[in-house]
Amino acid sequence: MQPLSLISTLPTLITCFVDNYSVEPNVIKLKHEAPYSLPAVKFPDGIYVMDSRKIADRLEKDHPLPSFKLDDPAFSEVLQYLPKISEALRGIWMPKVPAKLLNDRSAEYFTRTRAERFGKSLTEIAQEQGGEEAWMEALPPIKELGQVLARHEGPFVLGEDGKLGTFYTKRYADERDSELC
């Protein structure tokens, strides 16, 4: 089992971590126009790619070995449940993000931009979309995801093979870590 073998085959990349508040000015500084999202990668050829899956597709194209196995049916199966779970639990995890994960400047930005996006405050989102009802709505896709994972022997989505599907699922879950719930 070599779940991290991919790391040694990728080119050296320069990583710049920015807080939520600093995203827009940094994207503009990099001369990339909105709309933008994170994560974002500027590849050596100058092309910017945003969205985790699109970045993975580009890395797979540029560095096909070892493969991320993006075309594996288990990966697609897992990905169909994650947005359903996240959406159902939005009223639980989203209102806790500013206090649990962000610095003060990013917390203000996150709170303000989510209120603009959803037309209500994070407190209202928690009151209207949180609680036991949210968990009950999330339960069917959580069970279905559990069934997908149970079909594969081993610690990873693809059994003994720790590829992108596993790490994508883990990252998605970590972003909505139990401390937020």
N, C-alpha and C positions, 0 to 999 in steps of 0.2 A: 504494500500500500504506500503510495507516494502522493499524498494530497497536495503538497506544496511544490511539486516538481516544476510546475509552470513558472514559478518565480525566477528561477535561474535562467530561463530561456528568454525572458523579456529584456528589451534594451533598457539601459539606465534612463530613468525618467526623473525630471525635477518636479518635486511636489510642492505646491504652495497651498497651505490650508488657510482659509479665510472664514471669518465668522459671517453669519447671515447678513448683518448690516453692511459688510464690506463687499458683498458679492457684486452688486451692480457697478460700483466704481471700478473694481478690478476687471470686470468683463469689458467695460468701456475702455479702460486703459489698455487692454489686450486687443483693442480694435475689433471686437466682435459685437455685432448689434443684437439688441433684444429681439424677440423673446429668448431668454436663456434659462437654463436650469442647472442644477447640480445633481450628480457630479458632472464635471466637464473636463475634457482632455484636449490639449493642443498637441497634435501629432507632429513628428519631425518635418512632414511635408507642409506644415502650416494650417492644415485642416483642423477645425474645432469639431468635436463630437460631444453631444450631450445625451444623457439618458444612459443608465447602466447597461441596458441590453444592447443599445447601438454601439456603445464603447466596446462591449464584449465581442460583438460581431466584427468590429474593425480589428481588434486584437487578434481574433481568430483568423481573419483574412491575412493580416500582416505576419503573423507568427502561428502557423497552423499546427505545429508540433511542440509540445503535446497538445492535443485538442481539448478545448473546453467541453466538447460534446454537446454543443448548443442544440443540435438536431435530435438529441435523444428524447424519445416520447415522455420519459419520466420528468424531464426538465419542464417541458410544456405543460404536463399535467400539474406539476407543483405550482407553476406560475399562475394557473387559472384560479387557484384558491386564495393566494396572498392578497390581491386587491379586495376580494369579498370580505376577508377577515378584517383587513385594515379599515375598510369603509364602515363595517358594522361596529367596530370599536373606536371610531373617530372621537366620539363624545367622551371616551375614557382616556385615551392616550394624548390626543392633541392639546387639551387644556393644561396638561401637566408638563409639556415640553419646555415652556419658558422658564419655569422655576427649577426644573430638574436637570436640564441639559444646556441652557444658554447663559452667556454672560449678560449683564444688564442691558447693554446696547443692543445685542441681538434679540433679547427677550422683548424689548420695546418694539423693535422692527417686526418680529414674528407676530406679536399680538396685534399690532396695527394692520399689517398686511393680511392676516387671516380674517380680521373683522371686515376689511374691505372686500375680500374674496367671497366670504360667506354671508355677508350682510348682517352679521350678529357677532357679539363678543364671544370669547372663548368660554366665559362663564355661562352664557346662554347656550352655547353648543353642549357644554357639560350637562346642563339642566335638561335640555331637550333630547339629547341623543346618548346620554350616558346611562349608568346604572345597570341593574339586572337585565333590563330589556335588551340592552346592547349585547350583553353576553349571550342571551338566548338567541339573538339574531346571528351571532357569530358561530354558534355551536355547530350547525350543519356543515359549513365549509371547514371548520376545524376538524370535525370527525372525518370528513372526506379526505382532507390532507393527511390525517393520521392513517387512513386506509392505504393511501398511495405509499406513504413511507413504510408501512408495515409489509408491503409486498416485496420490498427490496431487503435482502439479508445484508447485514453489516451496518456500520455506524453512519453511512452516508446515503443520500438519495439514490445513488447508483451502486448501492451495495458497498463493496470495499473500495470503490473508486471515488475519491473526493474531488469532484470537478466543480465547475461553476454553479451548477444547480444547487448543490449543497451549500456553498458559501453564499450564494444569493439568498437562499431561504434563511440561512443563519443571520445574515446581515439584516434582512427585512425584519426578522423576529427581534434582533437586538435593538433595532431602532425603536421598537415599541416594547422595550424590556419590561419585565414584570415590576420593576421599581416605579414605572410610570402608571401602573394599574392599581 
